[in-house]
């Protein structure tokens, strides 16, 4: 009533918001041996001037606000951690140089200890829960850094489909979107990049788009089963019928 928008828009936006908050906390088991994740893919199709942003922001702002709060809370800790790590790396380089010249076993022992500490320390990074304009490789990287869960949420979701279709690579790359829907094991190995291994990746997608975006989805999306993973809402516009 407040936004004078179709109920479908609010319904699916709420599903996307809940999926973002709960996908790494719960699974559903209708019966023994049957387990489903609760991350969802959804898309709402509405033409211009139907207040897509008003609905989208109402549901997503609690998550984006929480993300901002967490970034501020961890800023000092992350800064101190980076300084500490940098100092250890500098000390390690000095010890390595000294050992290569004199072969002092004490230098080797200290260098080994510092190297082990660096290997065991987990890098502290700013918490992220939402992305919008990210390549498939970056999405996998974000999931690797954040408990194997990430959400692609956008009130102008055309760019998300364009990226999936190969905006930056000239060819579609659907693997992470297909596997992260059902939490399938995923490993990515590339030259000159660290390997990424995801045991149970879970991706949430919530997009508001223009009707033309749905009409122009590549046939390859359907052939690979991507379009079948989405919940769709194509409500009638209320333009001209608002109170």
C-alpha positions as CSV (number, residue, x, y, z in Angstrom):
1,X,0.0,0.0,0.0
2,X,2.7,2.4,0.9
3,X,4.7,2.1,-2.3
4,X,1.7,1.3,-4.5
5,X,3.5,-1.6,-6.1
6,X,2.5,-5.2,-6.9
7,X,2.6,-7.6,-3.9
8,X,4.8,-9.9,-6.0
9,X,7.7,-7.5,-5.8
10,X,7.6,-7.4,-2.0
11,X,7.2,-11.1,-1.8
12,X,10.2,-12.0,-3.8
13,X,12.3,-9.2,-2.4
14,X,11.6,-10.6,1.1
15,X,12.7,-14.1,-0.1
16,X,16.0,-12.7,-1.4
17,X,16.6,-10.8,1.9
18,X,15.8,-13.9,4.0
19,X,18.0,-16.1,1.8
20,X,20.9,-13.7,2.2
21,X,20.6,-13.8,6.0
22,X,19.9,-17.5,6.5
23,X,21.6,-19.4,3.6
24,X,24.8,-20.2,5.7
25,X,22.8,-21.0,8.8
26,X,20.1,-23.5,7.8
27,X,19.3,-26.3,5.4
28,X,15.9,-28.0,4.8
29,X,15.4,-31.8,5.1
30,X,11.9,-32.8,4.1
31,X,12.8,-36.4,4.8
32,X,15.8,-38.5,5.6
33,X,18.5,-38.3,3.0
34,X,16.9,-35.3,1.2
35,X,18.7,-32.1,2.1
36,X,18.2,-28.7,0.3
37,X,20.0,-25.4,0.9
38,X,17.9,-22.3,1.5
39,X,19.7,-20.0,-0.9
40,X,17.4,-18.9,-3.7
41,X,17.6,-17.2,-7.1
42,X,14.8,-14.7,-7.9
43,X,14.0,-12.1,-10.5
44,X,11.2,-9.5,-10.6
45,X,10.3,-8.0,-14.0
46,X,8.7,-4.6,-14.0
47,X,8.9,-1.7,-16.5
48,X,10.2,1.8,-15.7
49,X,8.5,4.0,-13.1
50,X,7.1,1.1,-11.1
51,X,9.2,2.0,-8.1
52,X,11.4,-1.1,-8.2
53,X,14.1,0.7,-6.2
54,X,11.7,1.7,-3.4
55,X,10.7,-1.9,-2.8
56,X,14.2,-3.3,-3.2
57,X,15.8,-0.9,-0.9
58,X,13.2,-1.4,1.8
59,X,14.1,-5.1,2.1
60,X,17.8,-4.9,1.4
61,X,18.8,-1.9,3.4
62,X,18.9,-3.8,6.8
63,X,21.5,-6.1,5.2
64,X,23.5,-3.3,3.6
65,X,23.3,-1.2,6.8
66,X,24.6,-4.2,8.8
67,X,27.4,-4.7,6.3
68,X,28.5,-1.0,6.8
69,X,28.3,-1.3,10.6
70,X,30.5,-4.5,10.5
71,X,33.0,-2.8,8.2
72,X,33.4,0.1,10.6
73,X,33.6,-2.2,13.6
74,X,36.4,-4.3,12.1
75,X,38.4,-1.5,10.4
76,X,40.8,-0.9,13.3
77,X,41.4,-4.7,13.8
78,X,42.1,-5.2,10.1
79,X,44.5,-2.3,10.0
80,X,46.5,-3.6,13.0
81,X,46.5,-7.1,11.6
82,X,48.0,-5.8,8.3
83,X,50.7,-3.8,10.1
84,X,51.6,-6.8,12.2
85,X,51.8,-9.1,9.2
86,X,53.9,-6.6,7.3
87,X,56.4,-6.3,10.1
88,X,56.7,-10.1,10.3
89,X,57.2,-10.4,6.6
90,X,59.9,-7.7,6.8
91,X,61.6,-9.5,9.7
92,X,61.5,-12.7,7.8
93,X,63.1,-11.2,4.7
94,X,65.9,-9.8,7.0
95,X,66.5,-13.2,8.6
96,X,66.6,-14.9,5.2
97,X,69.2,-12.4,3.9
98,X,71.3,-12.9,7.1
99,X,71.1,-16.6,6.9
100,X,72.1,-16.7,3.3
101,X,75.3,-14.8,4.1
102,X,76.3,-16.3,7.4
103,X,74.3,-19.5,7.8
104,X,73.6,-18.8,11.5
105,X,71.2,-21.6,12.8
106,X,69.5,-19.1,15.1
107,X,68.5,-17.0,12.1
108,X,67.1,-20.1,10.5
109,X,65.2,-21.1,13.6
110,X,63.6,-17.7,14.0
111,X,62.8,-17.4,10.3
112,X,61.1,-20.8,10.3
113,X,59.0,-19.9,13.3
114,X,57.9,-16.6,11.7
115,X,57.1,-18.4,8.4
116,X,55.0,-20.9,10.3
117,X,53.1,-18.1,12.1
118,X,52.4,-16.4,8.8
119,X,51.2,-19.6,7.2
120,X,48.8,-20.3,10.1
121,X,47.4,-16.8,10.5
122,X,44.1,-16.2,8.8
123,X,43.9,-12.9,7.0
124,X,41.2,-10.7,8.5
125,X,39.2,-9.0,5.8
126,X,36.3,-6.5,5.8
127,X,33.0,-8.5,6.0
128,X,30.9,-8.5,2.8
129,X,27.4,-9.9,2.3
130,X,26.3,-8.3,-1.0
131,X,27.7,-7.7,-4.4
132,X,26.2,-6.5,-7.7
133,X,28.7,-5.9,-10.5
134,X,31.1,-8.8,-10.1
135,X,32.7,-11.3,-12.6
136,X,32.2,-15.1,-11.9
137,X,35.8,-15.3,-10.8
138,X,35.4,-12.4,-8.3
139,X,32.2,-14.0,-7.0
140,X,34.0,-17.2,-6.3
141,X,36.8,-15.3,-4.6
142,X,34.2,-13.4,-2.4
143,X,32.6,-16.7,-1.4
144,X,36.0,-18.2,-0.6
145,X,36.6,-15.2,1.8
146,X,33.2,-15.1,3.4
147,X,32.1,-18.5,4.6
148,X,31.3,-19.7,1.1
149,X,28.2,-17.6,0.8
150,X,27.5,-14.4,-1.1
151,X,24.5,-12.6,-2.5
152,X,24.1,-10.8,-5.8
153,X,21.4,-8.2,-5.2
154,X,20.5,-5.3,-7.5
155,X,17.5,-3.1,-8.2
156,X,18.9,-2.8,-11.8
157,X,19.8,-6.4,-12.4
158,X,20.4,-6.2,-16.1
159,X,24.2,-5.9,-15.6
160,X,24.3,-9.1,-13.6
161,X,22.8,-11.1,-16.5
162,X,25.2,-9.3,-18.9
163,X,28.2,-10.3,-16.8
164,X,27.0,-13.9,-16.7
165,X,26.6,-13.8,-20.5
166,X,30.2,-12.8,-20.9
167,X,30.4,-9.0,-20.8
168,X,34.1,-9.1,-19.7
169,X,35.2,-12.4,-21.1
170,X,33.3,-12.6,-24.5
171,X,31.8,-15.9,-23.5
172,X,29.4,-17.1,-20.9
173,X,30.8,-18.6,-17.7
174,X,27.9,-20.3,-15.8
175,X,29.7,-22.8,-13.7
176,X,29.8,-20.9,-10.4
177,X,26.1,-19.9,-10.7
178,X,25.1,-23.5,-11.4
179,X,27.1,-25.1,-8.7
180,X,26.5,-22.5,-6.0
181,X,22.8,-22.9,-6.4
182,X,22.9,-26.4,-5.0
183,X,26.1,-26.1,-2.9
184,X,28.2,-28.4,-5.2
185,X,31.9,-28.7,-4.6
186,X,33.8,-26.2,-6.7
187,X,37.5,-25.8,-7.4
188,X,39.0,-23.1,-9.6
189,X,42.6,-23.2,-10.7
190,X,44.1,-20.5,-12.9
191,X,47.6,-19.5,-13.9
192,X,49.0,-16.6,-11.9
193,X,46.1,-16.8,-9.4
194,X,45.7,-18.6,-6.1
195,X,43.6,-21.7,-6.3
196,X,40.0,-21.5,-4.9
197,X,38.3,-24.5,-3.3
198,X,34.7,-24.2,-2.2
199,X,33.3,-27.2,-0.3
200,X,29.6,-26.1,-0.2
201,X,29.3,-22.8,-1.9
202,X,25.9,-21.1,-1.6
203,X,24.9,-18.1,-3.8
204,X,21.8,-16.0,-3.4
205,X,20.6,-13.9,-6.4
206,X,17.9,-11.2,-6.1
207,X,17.4,-9.0,-9.2
208,X,14.8,-6.4,-10.3
209,X,14.9,-6.0,-14.1
210,X,13.1,-4.5,-17.0
211,X,10.8,-7.0,-19.0
212,X,13.2,-6.8,-22.0
213,X,15.9,-8.3,-19.9
214,X,13.9,-11.5,-19.4
215,X,12.9,-11.6,-23.1
216,X,16.5,-11.3,-24.2
217,X,18.1,-13.9,-22.0
218,X,20.5,-16.1,-24.1
219,X,19.2,-19.5,-25.0
220,X,22.4,-20.9,-23.6
221,X,21.2,-20.0,-20.1
222,X,18.2,-22.4,-20.6
223,X,20.3,-25.1,-22.2
224,X,22.6,-25.2,-19.2
225,X,19.7,-25.0,-16.7
226,X,20.4,-21.6,-15.3
227,X,17.0,-20.0,-16.1
228,X,15.2,-22.9,-14.5
229,X,16.9,-22.2,-11.2
230,X,15.1,-18.8,-10.8
231,X,11.8,-17.9,-9.1
232,X,10.1,-15.4,-11.4
233,X,7.6,-12.7,-10.9
234,X,6.2,-10.8,-13.9
235,X,3.4,-8.8,-12.2
236,X,1.0,-6.4,-14.0
237,X,2.1,-2.8,-13.8
238,X,0.0,-0.6,-11.5
239,X,0.8,2.6,-13.5
240,X,-2.5,4.4,-14.0
241,X,-4.2,2.4,-11.2
242,X,-2.6,3.8,-8.1
243,X,-4.7,5.2,-5.3
